[in-house]
Amino acid sequence: MVNSVNFEDGHKLQWSSADLQELKERCNAQSREQGLHVSEKGKTFEGAEREETVAWKKETYQLLKQAEQGKVKSYVQDIALAVLDCKETATSRESFIRLMNERGYGVDWQDSHKYITYTDLARKQAGEKACKIRNNKLEKYYNMGFGKEELEHEFERNARTAEVRAGKSERTDPRTEPSEPDRAGEQPAEGSLSFVERELRGIDEAVKSRTSKGRAEQAERRRAEQAAHQRAEEASRAVREQQRTTSERHISRNWEPER
């Protein structure tokens, strides 16, 4: 901690951010040499990952904690949740901005600007001044990656995942080609239930044929099917024979010789 104002004469210390950063690094180096703990960004004093909400101002901290508990409504928390949700599905900067707009939040993302600015459009239209927040503030409050680099990395990963899923979907599509205009009246046999059953059965046969146990099961099932088919044929022949005999008897009873 640096007291920038001299308590004797009131003069203010004129240091740049780079000077303060250098002082911080020198202080950390001296602490390590003396075996003292050096705090790390995003971690607690004990070195664990920080999960609690943090804010430099007491009022801001209390407001964010109350918003987490559902006692008050905070546009900061709403924007943070929207960003976390939209970045899970967005595959590009444009799709991310579109998804955020659909949720009622504006996104000012420019290459010439260091930070991304989010705006609660409803609060802005209502004339409220407290309606905007930058991504660096969200990172400080919630210890999560809301920066350009983190988001773009997430978009690239989502895009790769979408490509993989699309490739799998194409490979698992039915192996039928779309009907051509001059064949519009034809109905592909692949759409029938019997075709699906045959396909599933074929897959099952192919899997089982790879193991000795599967081959034995296939042979047993074929024998059972052949026996069932033979029994069905015998029953059918018996029925036909009975019908033929009955018809002959009926004809013989009604037959009279010509006179």
C-alpha positions in Angstrom: 0.0 0.0 0.0 1.3 3.4 -1.0 0.2 6.6 0.7 0.4 9.0 -2.3 0.0 12.2 -0.2 2.6 13.5 2.1 1.0 13.9 5.6 3.4 16.8 6.4 3.2 19.1 3.4 0.3 17.7 1.4 2.4 17.0 -1.7 1.1 14.2 -3.9 3.3 11.5 -5.2 3.5 11.7 -9.0 4.0 8.1 -10.2 2.9 6.5 -13.4 1.2 3.0 -13.5 4.5 1.6 -14.8 6.3 3.0 -11.8 3.8 1.5 -9.4 4.0 -1.9 -11.2 7.8 -1.8 -10.9 7.5 -1.1 -7.2 5.1 -4.0 -6.8 7.5 -6.4 -8.5 10.4 -5.2 -6.3 8.2 -5.7 -3.2 7.2 -9.2 -4.3 10.8 -10.1 -5.0 11.9 -8.9 -1.5 9.0 -10.9 0.1 10.1 -14.1 -1.6 13.7 -13.6 -0.5 12.5 -13.3 3.1 10.2 -16.3 2.8 7.0 -14.2 3.0 3.8 -15.0 1.1 3.2 -13.2 -2.2 -0.4 -12.8 -3.2 -1.5 -14.0 -6.7 -4.2 -12.7 -8.9 -7.3 -14.8 -8.8 -6.3 -16.7 -5.6 -6.9 -16.3 -1.9 -4.2 -15.5 0.7 -3.9 -19.3 1.3 -3.3 -19.9 -2.4 -6.7 -21.4 -3.3 -8.6 -20.4 -6.4 -10.8 -17.5 -5.5 -14.5 -18.1 -6.0 -16.1 -15.4 -4.0 -17.2 -12.1 -5.5 -14.8 -9.3 -5.0 -15.2 -5.5 -5.3 -13.0 -2.7 -4.2 -16.0 -0.6 -2.9 -18.0 -1.9 0.0 -21.3 -0.7 -1.5 -20.6 -2.5 -4.7 -19.6 -5.7 -2.9 -22.8 -5.7 -0.8 -24.9 -5.1 -3.8 -23.4 -7.9 -5.8 -23.7 -10.3 -2.8 -27.4 -9.4 -2.4 -27.9 -9.9 -6.1 -26.4 -13.4 -5.8 -28.8 -14.2 -3.0 -31.7 -12.9 -5.2 -32.6 -10.1 -2.8 -32.0 -7.3 -5.4 -31.6 -7.1 -9.1 -28.3 -6.1 -10.5 -27.6 -5.4 -14.2 -24.0 -6.2 -13.6 -24.8 -9.8 -12.5 -27.4 -10.1 -15.3 -24.8 -9.1 -17.9 -22.2 -11.5 -16.5 -24.7 -14.4 -16.6 -25.7 -13.5 -20.1 -22.1 -13.4 -21.3 -21.3 -16.8 -19.6 -24.4 -18.3 -21.3 -23.9 -16.8 -24.8 -20.2 -17.7 -25.0 -21.1 -21.4 -24.5 -22.9 -21.5 -27.9 -21.4 -18.6 -30.0 -19.0 -19.6 -32.7 -17.9 -16.1 -33.7 -17.8 -12.5 -32.5 -20.8 -11.7 -34.7 -22.9 -14.6 -33.3 -22.0 -13.7 -29.8 -23.1 -10.1 -30.3 -26.3 -11.3 -31.9 -27.1 -13.6 -29.0 -26.4 -10.8 -26.5 -28.7 -8.5 -28.4 -31.5 -11.0 -28.4 -31.2 -11.0 -24.6 -31.4 -7.3 -24.4 -27.7 -6.3 -24.1 -25.6 -4.2 -26.4 -22.0 -5.1 -27.1 -19.4 -2.6 -28.1 -16.5 -4.7 -29.3 -14.0 -2.8 -31.5 -10.5 -3.8 -32.5 -9.3 -0.3 -31.7 -10.6 -0.5 -28.1 -8.9 -2.4 -25.4 -12.1 -3.4 -23.5 -15.5 -4.7 -24.4 -18.4 -2.6 -23.1 -21.7 -4.2 -22.3 -24.9 -2.1 -22.1 -28.3 -3.0 -20.5 -30.5 -1.6 -23.3 -33.6 -1.5 -21.1 -31.9 0.6 -18.4 -30.4 2.8 -21.1 -33.8 3.4 -22.7 -35.2 4.2 -19.2 -32.7 7.0 -18.9 -30.6 5.3 -16.1 -27.0 6.2 -16.1 -25.9 3.0 -14.5 -26.3 0.7 -17.4 -22.9 0.0 -18.8 -19.9 -2.1 -17.7 -16.6 -3.2 -19.2 -15.3 -6.7 -19.3 -12.3 -5.9 -17.0 -14.7 -4.9 -14.3 -16.6 -8.2 -14.7 -13.2 -10.1 -14.4 -12.4 -8.3 -11.2 -15.8 -8.9 -9.6 -16.1 -12.6 -10.6 -12.6 -13.8 -11.3 -13.6 -15.2 -14.7 -12.3 -14.6 -18.2 -14.5 -12.0 -19.9 -11.7 -10.6 -22.2 -11.5 -10.6 -25.9 -8.8 -13.3 -26.0 -10.8 -15.6 -23.7 -14.0 -15.2 -25.6 -12.4 -15.7 -29.1 -10.8 -18.8 -27.8 -14.1 -20.1 -26.7 -15.7 -19.2 -30.0 -13.0 -21.2 -31.9 -13.6 -24.2 -29.7 -17.3 -24.0 -30.2 -16.8 -23.8 -34.0 -14.6 -26.9 -34.0 -17.1 -28.8 -31.9 -19.9 -27.8 -34.3 -17.9 -29.0 -37.2 -17.2 -32.4 -35.6 -20.9 -32.8 -34.7 -21.8 -31.9 -38.3 -19.4 -34.5 -39.7 -20.8 -37.2 -37.4 -24.3 -36.3 -38.4 -23.5 -36.7 -42.1 -21.9 -40.1 -41.5 -24.9 -41.4 -39.6 -27.5 -40.1 -42.1 -29.5 -42.7 -44.0 -27.7 -43.8 -47.2 -30.5 -42.6 -49.5 -30.1 -39.8 -51.9 -32.8 -37.1 -52.2 -35.5 -37.9 -54.8 -34.9 -36.2 -58.1 -37.7 -34.0 -59.6 -38.4 -36.6 -62.3 -38.6 -39.3 -59.6 -40.9 -37.5 -57.3 -43.5 -40.2 -57.4 -41.1 -42.9 -56.3 -41.0 -43.9 -52.7 -37.6 -45.1 -51.5 -37.8 -48.5 -50.0 -35.3 -47.4 -47.3 -38.1 -45.4 -45.6 -40.1 -48.6 -44.8 -40.0 -50.2 -41.4 -38.8 -53.5 -42.8 -35.7 -51.8 -44.2 -34.9 -50.3 -40.8 -35.3 -53.7 -39.2 -33.0 -55.3 -41.8 -30.4 -52.6 -41.3 -30.4 -53.0 -37.5 -30.3 -56.7 -37.9 -27.4 -56.4 -40.3 -25.5 -54.2 -37.8 -26.1 -56.7 -35.0 -24.9 -59.6 -37.2 -21.8 -57.7 -38.2 -20.9 -57.0 -34.5 -21.6 -60.5 -33.3 -19.6 -62.1 -36.2 -16.4 -60.6 -34.8 -16.4 -62.9 -31.8 -16.5 -66.7 -31.4 -19.4 -66.4 -29.0 -21.2 -64.1 -31.5 -20.6 -66.6 -34.3 -22.0 -69.4 -32.2 -25.1 -67.3 -31.4 -25.5 -66.6 -35.0 -25.4 -70.3 -36.0 -27.8 -71.2 -33.3 -30.2 -68.5 -34.3 -30.0 -69.5 -38.0 -30.8 -73.1 -37.0 -33.7 -71.9 -34.9 -34.9 -69.8 -37.8 -34.6 -72.6 -40.3 -36.5 -75.0 -37.9 -39.2 -72.4 -37.4 -39.4 -71.8 -41.2 -39.7 -75.6 -41.8 -42.5 -75.9 -39.2 -44.3 -73.1 -40.7 -44.0 -74.7 -44.2 -45.3 -78.0 -42.8 -48.2 -76.3 -41.1 -49.0 -74.4 -44.3 -48.9 -77.6 -46.3 -51.2 -79.4 -43.8 -53.7 -76.5 -44.0 -53.7 -76.6 -47.8 -54.1 -80.4 -47.8 -57.0 -80.2 -45.4 -58.6 -77.4 -47.5 -58.1 -79.5 -50.7 -59.6 -82.6 -49.1 -62.6 -80.7 -47.8 -63.2 -79.1 -51.1 -63.1 -82.5 -52.9 -65.5 -84.0 -50.4 -67.9 -81.0 -50.9 -67.7 -81.4 -54.6 -68.3 -85.1 -54.5 -71.4 -84.7 -52.4 -72.9 -82.2 -54.7 -71.9 -84.0 -57.9 -74.7 -85.7 -59.9 -74.2 -87.7 -63.1 -75.8 -86.3 -66.2 -78.9 -88.0 -67.3 
